[in-house]
Amino acid sequence: MADLNNGSLNTTMDPTLPVSDAHGVEDNSFIRYSIVACFAVILCLFGMIGNGIVFWMLVFKMKRNKYTVYILNLAIADFIHLLFVAIVMLLMVDQILNLSRPSYETLISLEIIYDFGYGAGMFFLTAISVERCLSVLFPIWHKCYRPKHLSTIICIYMWVFAGIVSLVDNLVCPPMSFNEGTKECTAVQIFSSILTFAIFIPLMLFSSFTLIYVIMTTSIKCRPPKIYVAIVVTVLVFLISVAPIRLLWLLLYFKLLRTGSHTLTFFFASIFCTVFNSSANPFIYFFVGWQRKERLGCTIRKALGRVFKEDDTEQTSEYDGNTTITSIH
C-alpha cells in the first residue's frame, strides 16, 4: 500500500546513519550505502526513461482507447514514484557524505509524493486488470453498455483516492507514531493492510487467474490479445516484488519481526523492490509486443500498438506489419 515505506524514510535518515566525520571515516559502511543508493538512482533513471517513452507513444503516436487510458495514468504514477525515490536516494547520499540533514518537512513532503505515486500505480494496475476481466466475463455489457468515459472517470477517482491515502498515511502516522505504535497509527496500518490484502490484491489475483484461464483455453488460431499476457505478467511482477515487502513492513510494525541493526538494509530492500516494480512495466509491454523479425530500432511503436490495440476493432495488415487501430465510439 502507499504506506509501504511509512516511517522508513525519516527513521533511517537520522544520526544513526553511517556518516563521515571531520577526523575521517567513522564507519566504512557509508561507502556501501552510498553505492547502493546511487545504484537505486540509476535504476530509477532507466524506469523513468521507459515510462517516459510509454507516455510519449500513448499521447503523441497512438490513438487512445479505453485500455491505454489506464496504461497512460499508470506510466505517470510510476514516473512520479521513481522520480521522488531518486531524489530521496540522492538526499541520503548527501547526508552520508556531507552530514547535511534535510528538514523534517522536506522528508515528509517527499514521502507523501512518492507514496502517492506508488499507491496510484497499484490502483491503476488493479483497475485495468479488473476491467479486462469484466470484458471476458460480461462481453455483451462491456461492448454495448459500458459507459464511454468510464476509464477516465475511474482514473480521476483513483488519483484522488491515492492522494487521500498517502496524506493519511504520512500525516496521521508520522515516523514517531510509527515507532511508538500509537492508536492512530495502528488504525492507519490496519486500514492500509485491509485495502491492500483484502481488496486490491484479491482483485488482481482473481482477474489474473481469469485471464490466464482464457489464455490457456484459447486455441492457437484464435490467440487472445497480447494485453492479456501483459496484464498477467505486470500483476505477477507486482505480487512478487512488492506484496512480500509490504507484508514484512506490517510484521515489523506489530513487532512480529525484528530487524535490529539491519533496519537500513531492510529499507533499501523495500526501495529496490518498489523501484523494480515501477520500472519493469514499460519493458514488459515491449517484450510482449515485440516480434523477432522486426528491427529493434523501429519496433517500439509497433510493439506497444500490438499490446494496447482494441482487439474487437483491430485490423491487421500482414504483408507490411502495420496495425490500424480504430475507435469503437
C-alpha positions as CSV (number, residue, x, y, z in Angstrom):
1,M,0.0,0.0,0.0
2,A,1.0,3.6,-0.1
3,D,2.5,3.3,3.4
4,L,4.9,0.6,2.3
5,N,7.8,2.8,3.4
6,N,5.9,4.7,6.1
7,G,8.2,5.5,8.8
8,S,11.2,4.2,6.9
9,L,12.3,7.4,5.2
10,N,12.5,9.6,8.3
11,T,13.5,6.9,10.7
12,T,16.5,5.8,8.6
13,M,17.7,9.3,7.8
14,D,18.8,10.1,11.3
15,P,22.1,10.3,13.3
16,T,22.4,6.5,13.4
17,L,23.0,6.5,9.6
18,P,26.7,5.9,8.9
19,V,28.4,9.2,8.0
20,S,31.9,10.6,7.7
21,D,33.2,12.9,10.3
22,A,35.8,15.7,10.4
23,H,38.6,13.3,11.5
24,G,38.0,10.6,8.9
25,V,35.6,7.8,8.3
26,E,33.5,6.8,11.3
27,D,32.0,3.7,9.6
28,N,33.2,2.2,6.4
29,S,29.7,1.0,5.7
30,F,28.8,4.5,4.5
31,I,30.6,3.6,1.3
32,R,28.3,0.6,0.7
33,Y,25.2,2.6,1.5
34,S,26.3,5.3,-0.9
35,I,26.9,2.8,-3.7
36,V,23.6,1.1,-3.1
37,A,21.7,4.4,-3.1
38,C,23.4,5.5,-6.3
39,F,22.6,2.2,-7.9
40,A,18.9,2.7,-7.0
41,V,19.1,6.2,-8.7
42,I,20.4,4.5,-11.8
43,L,17.5,2.0,-11.8
44,C,15.1,4.9,-11.3
45,L,16.5,6.7,-14.3
46,F,16.0,3.6,-16.5
47,G,12.5,3.3,-15.2
48,M,11.7,6.9,-15.8
49,I,13.0,6.7,-19.4
50,G,10.9,3.6,-20.0
51,N,7.7,5.2,-18.6
52,G,8.5,8.4,-20.4
53,I,8.6,6.5,-23.7
54,V,5.3,4.9,-23.0
55,F,3.8,8.3,-22.1
56,W,5.2,9.8,-25.3
57,M,3.9,7.0,-27.5
58,L,0.4,6.9,-26.0
59,V,0.0,10.7,-26.1
60,F,1.5,11.6,-29.4
61,K,1.9,8.5,-31.5
62,M,-1.1,6.2,-30.8
63,K,-4.8,6.6,-30.8
64,R,-6.1,6.4,-27.3
65,N,-8.7,3.7,-26.2
66,K,-10.3,2.5,-23.0
67,Y,-7.2,0.5,-22.1
68,T,-4.5,2.9,-22.9
69,V,-6.1,5.5,-20.6
70,Y,-5.2,3.2,-17.7
71,I,-1.7,2.5,-19.0
72,L,-1.0,6.2,-19.5
73,N,-2.0,7.0,-16.0
74,L,0.0,4.0,-14.7
75,A,3.1,5.3,-16.5
76,I,2.6,8.7,-15.0
77,A,2.2,7.3,-11.5
78,D,5.3,5.1,-11.9
79,F,7.3,8.1,-13.2
80,I,6.3,10.2,-10.2
81,H,7.3,7.4,-7.8
82,L,10.6,6.8,-9.4
83,L,11.5,10.5,-9.7
84,F,10.9,11.1,-6.0
85,V,12.6,7.9,-4.9
86,A,15.7,9.1,-6.9
87,I,15.5,12.4,-5.0
88,V,15.3,10.7,-1.7
89,M,18.3,8.4,-2.5
90,L,20.4,11.5,-3.5
91,L,19.5,13.2,-0.3
92,M,20.6,10.1,1.6
93,V,23.9,10.1,-0.2
94,D,24.3,13.8,0.6
95,Q,23.6,13.2,4.2
96,I,26.0,10.2,4.4
97,L,28.9,12.1,2.8
98,N,28.3,15.7,3.8
99,L,26.4,15.5,7.1
100,S,23.7,17.7,5.7
101,R,20.3,16.6,7.0
102,P,17.1,17.6,5.1
103,S,14.4,19.2,7.2
104,Y,11.5,17.1,8.6
105,E,9.1,19.0,6.4
106,T,11.1,18.2,3.3
107,L,11.2,14.5,4.1
108,I,7.5,14.3,4.8
109,S,6.7,16.1,1.6
110,L,8.9,13.7,-0.4
111,E,7.4,10.7,1.2
112,I,3.9,11.9,0.6
113,I,4.5,12.4,-3.1
114,Y,6.4,9.1,-3.8
115,D,3.8,7.1,-1.7
116,F,1.2,8.9,-3.8
117,G,2.8,7.7,-7.0
118,Y,3.2,4.2,-5.7
119,G,-0.4,3.9,-4.4
120,A,-1.8,5.4,-7.6
121,G,0.2,2.8,-9.7
122,M,-1.3,-0.1,-7.7
123,F,-4.8,1.3,-8.1
124,F,-4.4,1.7,-11.9
125,L,-3.0,-1.8,-12.2
126,T,-5.9,-3.2,-10.3
127,A,-8.4,-1.2,-12.4
128,I,-7.1,-2.3,-15.8
129,S,-6.9,-6.0,-14.7
130,V,-10.4,-5.9,-13.4
131,E,-11.8,-4.2,-16.5
132,R,-10.1,-6.7,-18.8
133,C,-11.6,-9.5,-16.6
134,L,-15.1,-7.9,-16.9
135,S,-14.7,-7.8,-20.7
136,V,-14.2,-11.6,-20.6
137,L,-16.9,-12.4,-18.1
138,F,-19.5,-9.9,-19.4
139,P,-18.6,-9.3,-23.1
140,I,-22.0,-8.0,-24.1
141,W,-22.2,-5.4,-21.4
142,H,-18.6,-4.4,-21.9
143,K,-19.1,-3.9,-25.7
144,C,-22.5,-2.4,-25.7
145,Y,-23.4,-0.9,-22.4
146,R,-20.1,0.2,-20.9
147,P,-20.0,4.0,-20.2
148,K,-17.9,5.7,-22.9
149,H,-15.7,7.7,-20.5
150,L,-15.6,5.1,-17.7
151,S,-11.8,4.7,-17.9
152,T,-11.2,8.5,-17.4
153,I,-13.7,8.7,-14.6
154,I,-12.1,5.8,-12.7
155,C,-8.6,7.2,-13.2
156,I,-9.7,10.6,-11.7
157,Y,-11.1,8.8,-8.7
158,M,-8.0,6.7,-8.3
159,W,-5.7,9.8,-8.3
160,V,-7.9,11.4,-5.7
161,F,-8.1,8.3,-3.6
162,A,-4.3,7.7,-3.8
163,G,-3.7,11.3,-2.6
164,I,-6.0,10.9,0.3
165,V,-4.5,7.6,1.4
166,S,-0.9,9.0,1.1
167,L,-1.8,12.1,3.2
168,V,-3.5,10.0,5.8
169,D,-0.6,7.5,6.0
170,N,2.1,10.2,6.4
171,L,0.3,12.8,8.5
172,V,-1.8,10.6,10.8
173,C,1.1,8.1,11.1
174,P,4.3,10.1,11.1
175,P,7.7,8.4,11.9
176,M,7.4,9.0,15.7
177,S,3.9,7.5,15.8
178,F,5.1,4.6,13.6
179,N,7.9,3.8,16.0
180,E,5.7,4.2,19.1
181,G,2.8,2.3,17.7
182,T,0.1,4.8,18.6
183,K,-3.6,4.0,18.3
184,E,-4.0,6.4,15.4
185,C,-1.1,4.8,13.6
186,T,-2.3,1.3,14.3
187,A,-5.7,2.2,12.8
188,V,-4.0,3.5,9.7
189,Q,-1.9,0.4,9.4
190,I,-4.9,-1.9,9.7
191,F,-6.8,0.2,7.1
192,S,-3.9,0.1,4.7
193,S,-3.5,-3.6,5.2
194,I,-7.2,-4.3,4.6
195,L,-7.1,-2.1,1.5
196,T,-4.0,-4.0,0.1
197,F,-4.5,-7.6,1.2
198,A,-8.3,-7.9,1.4
199,I,-9.3,-5.7,-1.6
200,F,-6.7,-4.8,-4.2
201,I,-4.5,-7.9,-4.2
202,P,-7.5,-10.4,-4.3
203,L,-9.0,-8.4,-7.2
204,M,-5.6,-8.6,-9.0
205,L,-5.4,-12.4,-8.4
206,F,-9.0,-13.1,-9.5
207,S,-8.6,-11.0,-12.6
208,S,-5.2,-12.6,-13.5
209,F,-6.4,-16.1,-13.0
210,T,-9.4,-15.4,-15.2
211,L,-7.1,-14.0,-18.0
212,I,-4.7,-17.0,-17.5
213,Y,-7.7,-19.4,-18.0
214,V,-8.6,-17.6,-21.2
215,I,-5.1,-17.7,-22.5
216,M,-4.7,-21.4,-21.6
217,T,-8.1,-22.5,-23.1
218,T,-7.9,-20.4,-26.3
219,S,-6.8,-22.1,-29.4
220,I,-3.6,-21.1,-31.2
221,K,-5.6,-19.9,-34.3
222,C,-7.8,-17.6,-32.1
223,R,-4.9,-16.3,-30.0
224,P,-6.1,-13.9,-27.2
225,P,-4.9,-10.2,-27.3
226,K,-1.4,-9.6,-26.1
227,I,-2.7,-7.2,-23.4
228,Y,-3.9,-10.3,-21.6
229,V,-0.3,-11.5,-21.2
230,A,1.0,-8.0,-20.4
231,I,-1.5,-7.6,-17.6
232,V,-0.8,-11.0,-16.1
233,V,3.0,-10.5,-16.2
234,T,2.6,-7.0,-14.7
235,V,0.5,-8.2,-11.9
236,L,2.8,-11.1,-11.3
237,V,5.8,-8.7,-11.0
238,F,3.9,-6.6,-8.5
239,L,2.9,-9.6,-6.4
240,I,6.4,-11.0,-6.3
241,S,8.3,-7.7,-5.8
242,V,6.1,-5.6,-3.6
243,A,3.5,-7.6,-1.8
244,P,6.0,-9.6,0.4
245,I,7.8,-6.4,1.4
246,R,4.5,-4.8,2.3
247,L,3.8,-7.8,4.5
248,L,7.2,-7.6,6.1
249,W,6.7,-3.9,7.0
250,L,3.4,-4.8,8.6
251,L,5.0,-7.5,10.7
252,L,7.8,-5.1,11.6
253,Y,5.2,-2.5,12.8
254,F,3.4,-5.0,15.0
255,K,6.7,-6.2,16.5
256,L,6.3,-9.7,14.9
257,L,9.6,-9.2,13.0
258,R,12.8,-7.8,14.4
259,T,15.4,-6.3,12.2
260,G,17.7,-4.8,14.8
261,S,20.8,-3.3,13.1
262,H,19.5,-4.4,9.7
263,T,16.7,-1.8,9.5
264,L,18.6,0.3,6.9
265,T,19.3,-2.8,4.8
266,F,15.6,-3.7,5.0
267,F,14.7,-0.1,4.0
268,F,16.9,-0.4,0.9
269,A,15.5,-3.8,0.0
270,S,12.0,-2.3,0.0
271,I,13.1,0.6,-2.1
272,F,14.7,-1.7,-4.7
273,C,11.5,-3.8,-4.8
274,T,9.2,-0.9,-5.5
275,V,11.7,0.7,-8.0
276,F,11.9,-2.6,-9.9
277,N,8.1,-2.9,-9.9
278,S,7.6,0.7,-11.3
279,S,10.5,0.3,-13.8
280,A,9.5,-3.1,-15.2
281,N,6.2,-2.3,-16.8
282,P,7.4,-0.5,-20.0
283,F,9.8,-3.3,-20.7
284,I,7.0,-5.9,-20.2
285,Y,4.9,-4.1,-22.8
286,F,7.7,-4.0,-25.2
287,F,8.8,-7.7,-25.0
288,V,5.2,-8.9,-25.0
289,G,4.5,-7.0,-28.3
290,W,7.9,-7.4,-29.9
291,Q,8.4,-9.7,-32.9
292,R,11.8,-11.2,-33.7
293,K,11.6,-10.5,-37.4
294,E,11.5,-6.7,-36.9
295,R,14.5,-4.4,-36.3
296,L,14.8,-3.1,-32.8
297,G,15.1,0.5,-33.8
298,C,11.6,0.7,-35.5
299,T,9.7,-1.7,-33.3
300,I,8.8,0.2,-30.2
301,R,5.7,1.8,-31.6
302,K,4.5,-1.4,-33.3
303,A,5.2,-3.5,-30.2
304,L,3.1,-1.1,-28.0
305,G,0.5,-1.0,-30.7
306,R,0.1,-4.8,-30.6
307,V,-0.3,-4.8,-26.8
308,F,-2.7,-1.9,-26.5
309,K,-4.9,-2.4,-29.5
310,E,-8.6,-2.9,-29.1
311,D,-8.9,-6.5,-30.2
312,D,-12.6,-6.2,-31.2
313,T,-11.9,-3.3,-33.6
314,E,-8.4,-4.1,-34.9
315,Q,-7.5,-4.6,-38.5
316,T,-4.0,-6.0,-39.2
317,S,-2.1,-6.0,-42.4
318,E,0.2,-9.0,-42.5
319,Y,2.2,-8.0,-45.6
320,D,3.6,-4.8,-44.2
321,G,3.4,-5.3,-40.5
322,N,1.3,-2.1,-40.0
323,T,-1.5,-2.1,-37.4
324,T,-4.5,0.1,-37.8
325,I,-6.5,0.8,-34.6
326,T,-10.0,2.2,-34.9
327,S,-12.3,3.6,-32.3
328,I,-15.5,1.8,-31.3
329,H,-17.0,5.1,-30.4
